Amino acid sequence: MFLMIAVIAVIAPKTYAQISIDVSIRANVAPPALPVYVQPACPADGYMWVPGYWAYDNDSEDYYWVPGVWVAPPSPGLLWTPAYWGYEGGAYGFHAGYWGPHVGFYGGINYGYGYGGYGYGGGVWAGNSFRYNTAVVNVDRTVVHNTYIDRTVIVNNTTVNNHNSFNGPGGVEAKPRPEELTAMHEQHVQPTSQQLSHEHTARQDKSQFAKVNNGKPAAAAMNRVGGSRFTPGGAKAAPHVVNGAPNNNANNADRNKPSNANADANRNNPNNAGRNRNNANNANQAPAANPNKPANNNGAARANNPAANQKPNVKRAPQQQHRAPNQKQADKPEKKQE
C-alpha cells in the first residue's frame, strides 16, 4: 500500500504537465508571423491579458487569428501561460495555454505586453488583488487603481520585437529554463469557457483566416470576450458578422441571454403572460373583446339569419373567418334583399 501511494505521488505531477504541454493539433505548414497590434485598455480590475495567437482549422487547413483579449482568471493567484506552436517530428504542433501559480514554457515566443518569451512582467498578485505594471500593459485607470511601474522588464510595450510565431528551426530556438520546467509540473487549470468560446467565434469569422487576410487580421485584439474589436492600430474594428447580421457579442453568453431574474419576472407578470398567449395564438383567435366593437353581435345576427346559412359551405383559413365589422355590416343588407 505504501509503495502504491508513493508511485501515485510521483506520477500525478507529471500527469498535470502532460495535459498542459501535450500537442493537441498538428499542421504541415508553419503559422504566419505574429501581427503587431496595440493592446486595448484593461476594462476591469482583476482581468488578465491573454495574448493573441494563431489557431488551426483542420477542415479548411488554414490558420485563423484569435484576438488578444482581457479575461477574468478562474481564481485569484493564477497566471496565464500562453499557447505556442513548436516544430517537432516533421510537423508544427500546437501546445495549448493554461492557468497556474507560475508561468511555464511558451516556446520563447515574444508576444509583447509582458510576455517577452520568458515569464510574465505585466503584473503580480498581491493576495487576492492583481497589481498591473503600467510600464508594459495598458489599463483604464478610471477603473483600475492598483498599479505600479517597473521599467526593468525587457519587453516592448507596443510591438513584438520579433514576429516569430513558433519554436524550432526557422523560428525561436529556445529551451525551457529550470523555473519553467518546475512550473510545467505544477497543477494547471485549463482555459475557461469564455476563452474557449472566444476562440470558437474567431474560427467562425472567415476574415480572421490567413488565406483571406494574408496573415494580417483586421480584428487583432479585444477589450473583453464578446466586447469591442480593435484593429492592429488600436481603432474600433467592424463587429463580427454572422449570416449578414452584426454579432459583436457572440461569445458573451451572459450578455446575450436574459438573466434568470428577468426571465422569472416575465413569467410571473400576468400582463406579459397574457401578451404571450395572445401573440402565440393570434392566428386562431377572434379579435379581443371590446364593447365598442360589434364583431360578436354581428356574428350572432348572421348565425340567426337563414339567408346567411344558405351560402355555400366553403372552408376558410382561421384568420379569414373573422372579418372586420364594416365588412360584415356590408354583407347584411345583401342577405335581406335575397
N, C-alpha and C positions, 0 to 999 in steps of 0.2 A: 504493500500500500504506500509506504513512504517513497519507494522508487518511482511509482507511477505519478505521484504528486510532483516529485522533482522533475520528471520529464515534462509534465504539462507546464510547469513554471518556466522551463527553458523554451518550449515551443511557442507558447502564447504570444510573447512579444514579436516573434518572427512572423506569426500569422497576421498581426495588425500591419506590419511593414509590408508584407506581401500583398495584402489587399490594396494598400495605398500606392505602391510603386509598380504594380502589375500592369503590363501593357494590355490595354483593352481594345485598341484599334490599330491596324497596320495599313500603310499606304506605300505604293511603289515609287511615288514621286515626293520630293521634299516640299514642305509647306512654303508658301510665299514669305517674303520678308515681312517683318513686323511693321505695320503702318505707324507713322508718327502722328500723335494727336494730343490735344490739350485736355487735361483732366478736369471734369466738372467739379464744382464745389461739393463738399460733403453735405448732404441735406439734413442730417440728424445726428445728434450726439450718440456715440457708440457704434456707428456704422464703420465697416472696414472696406478697404479698397481691394477689389478683385480685378487684376489687370486683364485686358482683352487678350484673346488667343485665337489661333486658327483651329477649328474643329473639322472633322472629315465626315462626308456623307458617302457611304458605300454605294447607294443607289445611283447617284449621279457621278460618282468617282471624282469628286471635287471638294476642295476646301471651302469653308464659309467662316466669316469672321464673327466671333462672339464679342460684342462690345464690352469694354471695361466698364465696371459698374460698382457703385457703393451698395453694400448689403449688410444686413444685420447678422452677426455671428450666431451660431447655435447657443452659445453661452459665454459669459464673461471669462476672460483669461485665455481664450483660444486665438491663435494666429493662423493666417491662411498661407499654405504652401501652393504656389501656382502650378498649373498643369504645364507640361512641356513635351516636345517631341524629341526622340532620340534615335539616331541611326544605329541599328543593331541587327545582325543576321541578314544583311542584304535588303532591309526594308526600314521604313520610318515608323516607329512605334509611339503611340500616344500614352503618356503617363498622366492620369487624372490628378487634379489637385485635391487637397484635403485640409481639414482643420486639425490643429494640435497645439499643445502647450509651447512648442518651439517650431521654427520654420525649418523644414527639411531641404533636401536637394531638389532644385528645379532646373537642372541642366546647365547652370551658369548663364542662363538667358537673362539679358538686361531688359526688363520690361519697363523700367523707369518708375518714378513716383514711389521710391523706397525699395523697390525690388531691383537692385543693381546687379543681380546674378548670384548673390550670396546673402542669406538672411533678409531682414526687413528693417529699414531705417525710417519708416514713415510714422512711427509712434510706438508707445509702450503701454502696457497695462499697469495701473496703479490701483490695486484692489479690484473693485468691480467697475472702475472708470478707466476709459481709454484716453491717453494723452496724445495729441497729434503734434507731430513735428512739422510746423509750417514752413520749414526750410525746404521741404521736398514734397509736401502734399497741399492740396487746395481745399480749404474749409470755409464754410459760411460762418463768419464769426458772430453773426447775429443769433445763431442757434447753437454754435459750438464755442465754448469758452475755455475748455481745458486743453490748453496748447503750450508748446514750448518751441524753442529754436535751437537746432543742433546742426551747424553747417559742416561738421566734420564728416558727415555721411557722404561718401563719394558716390554720387548719383546725380544725373542731370534731371532737374525737376520739371522740365518741359518736354524734352525729347529723349528718345532712346539713343544711346551713344553709338551702338552698332545695331543693325537691324536683323541680325541672325535669329532665326526662329526655331532652330533645333540644335541639339547637342550631337557632336560626332564629326567625322571628316567632312570638311566643307562648311561646317558651322562653328559652334563653340565647343572646343575640346577641353571641357572642364571635368574634373573628377570630384566626387563627394569629399568634403572635409570631415575630419573626425566628429565635429559637432553635428554636422548634417547626418552622418551615419547614425549617431545616437538618436537624433530626432526621428529618423526614419523607422526606428524600432520602438517608438513610443506608441501608445494607443491613440488612434486617429478617429476623427468624425468625418463622415462623408459629406459631400456638398448638400446644402439644404434644398428643400423642394423649390424654393424660389430660384435658386441658382440653376436647377435643372430645367425649370420652365423658361428661364431666361435663354438658355442655350437652345431649347426647343423652338422658341419663337424666332431666334436668329436663323435656324435651319429652314423655317417656313418662308423667310424673306429671300426671294431669289436674287435681289440686288446685293445681298451680302456674300454671294458666291464669287470665288476668284475668277471663274471663267466669264462672269458678267462684268465685274468691276476691275478686272486686270490687277487684282491684288490691292486695290485702293477703295475700300468700302466707304460709302457716304456716311453711314452711321457708325462712327468709331467708338463712341462712349455714351454712357447714360448716367444720369444722376441717381437713379434708383431703378430697381426692377419694375418694369411697366411704366416708368416715368418718361422724362423728356430725353430725346435722342439728340446727339450733338455730332457735328461734322468734325473732321480732323482739326480744323482751325478753331473750334470752340463755338461755332454758331449753331442755332437750332436747326436740326435736320428735319426732313419731312417725316411725318408719322408712318409707322408700319402700316402697310395696306394689305388687307386680306379680302379677296373677291371683290375688289373695286371699292371697298369702304375703308376709311382710316381705322386702324386698330392699335392705337398707340399704347393702350393699357392691356394688351392681350395677355400679358403674363401675370398681372396683378389680380389674383383671384379675389382678394379682399375688397378691391375696388369694384370689380365687375359684378360681384354677387351681392345682393342686398343682405344687410345684417339680419341675424335671427330676430333681433328686437323689432326691426321694421317689418319683417315677414309676419311675426306674431301679431303686430299691431294691425296689419292689413287683414289678417284672418279674423281677428276679434272685432273689427269695426263693422257693425251691421250695415252701414251705408255702402262700404266697399263691397261687402258680400253681395248686397243686392245688385250693385252695378255689375259685378262679375257675372251673376246669374242672368241678368238682362242681356249683357253683351254676348254671353255664350249661346243663349237660346234666341237671339234676335231674329233669326230666320224663321223660327216656328211660332213665335209669339204674336199675339194681337197687339195693336197699339196700346200704350199704357193708359190705364183708366184715367179719364179726365171728364169731370161733369160738364165742361163746356163743349165737349165734342160729342155729336150724336151718333158715333160709329156703332155702338152696341144697339141703340134704339132702331137705327135703320136696318141693322141685321135682323132684329126681331120682327120688324114690319115686313121685311122681304120674306121671312120664313112663313108668315101668316097669309101671304098673298098667293092665291092659287096660280095666278098667271106666271108668277116668278118660278113656281115649281115645275112648269111645263117646259122650261128651257132644256136643251139637250144636256145630257149628263157628261160634261167634259171635265176631266181631272186637270187641275192646275197645280203649279208649284205652290208650296205653302205661302210664299211671300206674295202671290197673286190673289189669294183668297180674300185678303182684307184690302179693299180699295179705299181710296180717300173718300171722305164723306161727300164732297161735292159730286164725285162720280156716281155714287150710289143714288144721290138725290136726282141726278140727271136720268138715271135708268127708270126711276119710279114712275114718272108720268107716261113713259112709253108703255109700260106694262098695263096701265089703266086703259089706254087707248085700244090695246088689243082686246 
